Amino acid sequence: MLTIDRIEKTFFPGTVNERRALGGLSLRLDEGDFVTVIGSNGAGKSTLLNAISGRYTVDSGSIEIDGRRVNRLREFQRAKYIGRVFQDPMAGTAPDLTIEQNLALAERRGRSRGLGLALSRTLRDRFREELTSLELGLEHRLTAKVGLLSGGQRQALSLLMAGFTRPRILLLDEHTAALDPQRAALVTELTDRIVAQGSLTTLMVTHNMEQALRLGNRLIMMHEGDIVFEASAAEKRQLTVPRLLEEFAKIKGAQLDDRALLA
């Protein structure tokens, strides 16, 4: 499904600002895997997602999706394989377009886009059906501009759009971090449901330890551009937040609490 082999990425090489973001990282996701990714700021979590999506080009190593090496494919060319939800609720949708127009763009991901052609009666019926599953009443607001929605509604819509065409890989980049606790809980529940219903192969970055443990069947911890701890499905079921903090403390060489890990 997704095979990452010893990828490296250094920003500003050869300058005083040189920073190694990924240092020979390898990872494999099989069909249907849901892997949660934790680690402190600067660990390389978002850089990993950006490398997979094609936003960043890696310096060395390979990235394969379904056995196809995609290193040379640009971000828009990888879009046919990948769905993504960002931390910022404003990033995943077009605010000046309506809900149905945003969904039409998502439906045509990776293909030539034409809103006039896409907005057929059949598609509108499908949009209403999909939106009903969010339980936010958006199925009655197809012609409302997305910019009028709340942050939680926009993030729920972004999540629905990302999984709309059953992408080969779903990337979730701290997609609940900017939401208040109530809306974050709603989007977390929707995440679990959408991933399960679509059997989507998913990589989710989060700073929320409880969320990382509750969702998914595998967990990895990153530090300084590499994976320093992995938990299989069986191991993950036995993990606790204190145990994760202990593992991170081994790397940092200090006693930590959850605030330290989130910093």
C-alpha positions in Angstrom: 0.0 0.0 0.0 2.3 2.8 1.3 6.0 2.1 1.5 8.5 4.7 2.7 12.1 3.7 2.4 14.9 5.7 4.1 13.6 9.2 3.1 15.6 12.2 4.0 14.8 15.9 3.9 17.0 18.8 4.9 15.8 22.4 4.8 18.3 25.2 3.9 21.2 22.9 3.3 24.7 24.4 3.5 23.5 27.5 5.4 23.5 28.5 9.1 19.8 27.7 9.1 20.3 24.1 8.0 17.8 21.8 9.6 17.4 18.0 9.1 13.6 17.3 9.2 13.7 13.7 8.1 16.7 11.5 8.7 16.4 8.2 6.8 12.8 7.4 7.9 11.2 4.1 6.8 7.6 3.1 7.3 5.1 0.7 5.7 1.3 0.9 5.9 -0.7 -2.1 4.7 -4.2 -1.9 3.3 -6.6 -0.6 5.9 -3.9 0.4 8.5 -4.7 3.4 10.6 -1.5 4.7 12.1 -1.4 7.5 14.6 1.8 9.6 14.8 2.9 11.5 17.9 6.0 13.5 18.9 7.1 16.9 20.0 7.2 20.0 17.7 10.0 19.7 15.2 9.9 15.9 15.2 9.2 15.8 11.5 5.5 14.7 11.7 4.1 17.3 9.3 7.2 17.1 7.1 6.5 13.4 6.7 2.9 14.1 5.5 4.1 16.8 3.2 6.7 14.4 1.7 4.0 11.8 1.1 1.6 14.2 -0.5 4.2 15.8 -2.7 4.2 19.2 -1.2 7.9 18.6 -0.3 10.4 16.7 -2.5 12.6 14.4 -0.5 16.4 14.6 -0.9 16.8 10.8 -1.0 14.9 7.6 -0.4 11.7 6.4 -2.0 7.9 6.7 -1.5 5.7 4.1 -3.1 1.9 3.9 -3.3 0.5 0.6 -4.4 3.9 -0.4 -5.6 4.4 2.7 -7.8 7.2 5.0 -6.9 5.8 8.6 -6.7 8.9 10.6 -5.9 8.8 12.4 -9.2 5.0 13.1 -9.1 4.0 16.6 -8.1 1.4 17.3 -5.5 -1.5 17.6 -7.9 -0.5 14.4 -9.6 -0.6 12.5 -6.3 -4.0 13.9 -5.5 -5.8 11.0 -7.2 -4.3 8.7 -4.5 -4.3 11.0 -1.5 -6.9 12.8 0.7 -5.8 15.2 3.3 -7.2 17.3 6.2 -5.1 20.1 7.7 -5.0 21.6 11.1 -6.5 24.9 9.9 -10.2 24.4 9.1 -9.9 27.1 6.5 -7.2 25.2 4.5 -9.2 22.3 3.2 -12.1 24.1 1.6 -12.8 27.0 -0.8 -14.7 29.7 1.3 -16.1 31.5 -1.7 -17.6 28.4 -3.2 -20.8 26.7 -2.0 -20.9 23.4 -0.2 -22.0 21.6 -3.3 -19.2 23.2 -5.4 -16.6 22.2 -2.8 -17.9 18.6 -2.9 -17.9 18.6 -6.7 -14.2 19.6 -6.7 -13.5 16.8 -4.2 -15.4 14.3 -6.3 -13.3 15.2 -9.3 -10.0 15.0 -7.4 -7.2 14.0 -9.7 -9.3 14.5 -12.9 -10.0 17.5 -15.0 -12.4 19.8 -13.2 -15.6 21.4 -14.5 -18.2 22.6 -12.0 -20.9 22.9 -14.5 -20.5 19.3 -15.6 -20.0 18.0 -12.1 -23.1 19.4 -10.5 -25.7 17.0 -11.9 -28.9 16.0 -10.1 -27.4 12.6 -9.3 -24.4 14.1 -7.7 -26.5 16.5 -5.7 -28.5 13.6 -4.3 -25.3 11.9 -3.4 -24.0 15.0 -1.7 -27.1 15.2 0.4 -26.8 11.6 1.4 -23.2 12.0 2.4 -23.8 15.2 4.3 -26.6 13.7 6.2 -24.1 11.3 7.8 -22.4 14.3 9.4 -25.6 15.1 11.4 -24.9 18.8 11.1 -27.8 19.8 8.9 -25.5 20.6 6.0 -27.6 18.5 3.6 -30.1 21.4 3.6 -27.5 24.0 2.8 -25.9 22.8 -0.4 -25.9 26.3 -1.9 -24.5 28.1 1.2 -21.0 29.4 0.9 -18.5 27.4 2.9 -17.0 30.6 4.3 -20.2 31.0 6.4 -19.8 27.8 8.2 -18.2 27.4 11.7 -14.7 26.0 12.1 -16.1 22.7 13.3 -18.5 22.5 10.3 -15.8 23.3 7.9 -13.5 20.7 9.3 -16.2 18.0 9.2 -16.8 19.0 5.6 -13.1 18.8 4.9 -13.0 15.3 6.4 -15.9 14.2 4.3 -14.3 15.7 1.2 -11.0 14.0 1.9 -12.6 10.6 2.0 -15.2 11.3 -0.7 -13.5 9.3 -3.5 -12.1 6.6 -1.2 -8.4 7.7 -1.6 -5.7 5.1 -1.3 -4.2 7.1 1.6 -5.9 9.6 4.0 -3.5 12.1 5.7 -4.8 13.8 8.8 -2.5 16.6 10.1 -3.6 17.5 13.6 -7.0 18.1 12.2 -8.8 18.6 15.5 -6.1 20.8 17.2 -7.7 24.2 16.2 -11.2 23.2 17.4 -12.8 23.7 20.8 -13.2 20.5 22.8 -16.8 19.8 21.8 -16.2 20.2 18.1 -12.9 18.3 18.3 -14.8 15.4 19.9 -17.3 15.6 17.0 -14.6 15.5 14.3 -12.8 12.7 16.1 -16.0 10.6 16.1 -16.5 11.4 12.4 -12.9 10.4 11.7 -13.3 7.0 13.3 -16.6 6.5 11.4 -15.4 7.6 8.0 -12.2 5.7 8.2 -14.0 2.5 9.3 -16.8 2.8 6.7 -14.3 3.3 3.9 -11.6 1.0 5.2 -9.3 3.9 4.5 -5.5 3.5 4.9 -4.8 6.4 7.2 -1.9 8.3 8.7 -2.9 10.7 11.5 -0.6 13.2 13.2 -1.9 14.3 16.6 -0.6 15.9 19.8 -3.5 14.4 21.8 -2.2 11.3 23.5 -5.6 9.9 24.4 -6.8 10.4 20.8 -3.6 8.7 19.5 -4.3 5.7 21.7 -8.1 5.5 21.0 -8.0 5.8 17.2 -6.2 3.5 14.8 -4.6 0.1 15.0 -0.9 1.2 15.1 1.1 4.0 16.7 4.5 5.5 16.0 6.5 8.1 17.9 8.8 10.5 16.0 11.8 12.4 17.3 14.3 14.4 15.3 13.1 13.2 11.9 12.9 9.5 12.6 10.7 6.9 14.2 11.9 6.1 17.7 9.0 3.9 19.0 6.4 1.7 17.3 3.4 -0.1 18.7 1.6 -2.9 16.8 -2.2 -3.4 17.2 -1.7 -5.8 20.1 0.9 -3.6 21.8 -1.2 -0.4 21.3 -4.1 -1.9 23.2 -1.9 -2.2 26.2 -0.5 1.3 26.0 -1.4 4.2 28.3 -0.5 7.9 28.3 2.0 7.5 31.2 3.7 4.6 29.3 4.0 6.8 26.2 5.5 9.6 28.3 8.0 7.1 29.7 9.0 6.1 26.2 9.5 9.7 25.2 11.5 10.4 28.4 13.9 7.7 27.4 14.7 9.6 24.2 14.8 13.1 25.8 16.6 11.9 28.9 14.3 13.6 31.3 11.1 13.2 33.3 8.2 14.6 31.3 4.6 15.2 31.7 2.0 15.5 28.9 2.6 19.2 28.6 6.2 18.6 27.9 5.4 16.2 25.1 3.0 18.6 23.6 5.4 21.5 23.6 
